[in-house]
Amino acid sequence: MDDKIVTIAEFQSDLEAQMAKAALQENGIDAIIVGGPIMNLLPADGMWNVQLQVFARDAERAGAVLDAQQNQPGPEEGIS
């Protein structure tokens, strides 16, 4: 069974992690955030500290969803 939970991405802020989690949920992939809001209270030292985790069985598909999300143009890029 692939009930093991794996980290598929790390973020500097809880907001970034929440946006990625929402994209996964829209695609039917359950995800959890480890280190969320409490990490925002710590001094920024350039370390990645908010982790996005999924079941191992969903990791490959989740990675593809996040890659597609990252390659989408932002609001400012879509304006000509």
C-alpha positions in Angstrom: 0.0 0.0 0.0 1.1 3.6 -0.7 -0.2 5.0 2.6 3.2 6.6 3.2 3.2 10.4 3.2 5.9 12.1 1.3 7.0 15.8 1.0 6.6 17.0 -2.6 7.4 20.7 -2.2 8.7 23.2 0.2 7.8 26.9 0.5 9.0 30.0 2.3 5.5 31.0 3.3 2.2 29.4 4.3 0.4 31.4 1.7 2.4 29.8 -1.1 1.8 26.3 0.4 -1.9 27.0 0.7 -2.2 28.0 -3.0 -0.4 24.8 -4.0 -2.6 22.7 -1.7 -5.7 24.3 -3.3 -4.5 23.4 -6.8 -4.0 19.8 -5.7 -7.4 19.6 -4.1 -9.0 21.0 -7.3 -7.4 18.0 -9.0 -8.7 15.5 -6.4 -5.4 15.1 -4.5 -5.5 15.2 -0.7 -2.6 17.2 0.7 -1.4 18.5 4.1 0.8 21.4 5.1 3.5 20.9 7.7 5.0 23.9 9.4 2.4 26.4 8.3 1.5 29.6 10.1 3.9 29.1 13.1 6.8 29.3 10.7 5.7 32.7 9.6 6.4 34.0 13.1 10.1 32.9 12.9 12.8 35.2 11.5 13.3 34.6 7.8 16.7 33.1 7.2 16.3 31.9 3.6 15.5 28.3 4.6 12.5 26.5 3.1 10.4 25.6 6.1 6.7 25.0 5.0 6.3 21.5 3.5 3.5 20.2 1.3 2.9 16.5 1.7 0.7 13.9 -0.1 0.3 10.2 -0.1 3.1 8.5 -2.0 0.6 7.0 -4.5 -0.3 10.6 -5.5 3.2 12.1 -5.6 3.8 11.8 -9.3 0.4 13.3 -10.3 0.8 16.0 -7.6 4.2 17.0 -9.0 2.7 17.3 -12.5 -0.2 19.5 -11.1 2.3 21.8 -9.3 4.5 22.0 -12.4 1.6 23.0 -14.6 0.5 25.6 -12.0 4.0 27.0 -11.9 4.1 27.4 -15.7 0.8 29.3 -15.9 1.2 33.0 -16.6 0.5 35.3 -13.6 -2.0 38.1 -13.9 0.6 40.6 -14.9 2.0 38.3 -17.6 -1.4 37.8 -19.3 -1.8 41.6 -20.0 -0.6 42.8 -23.3 
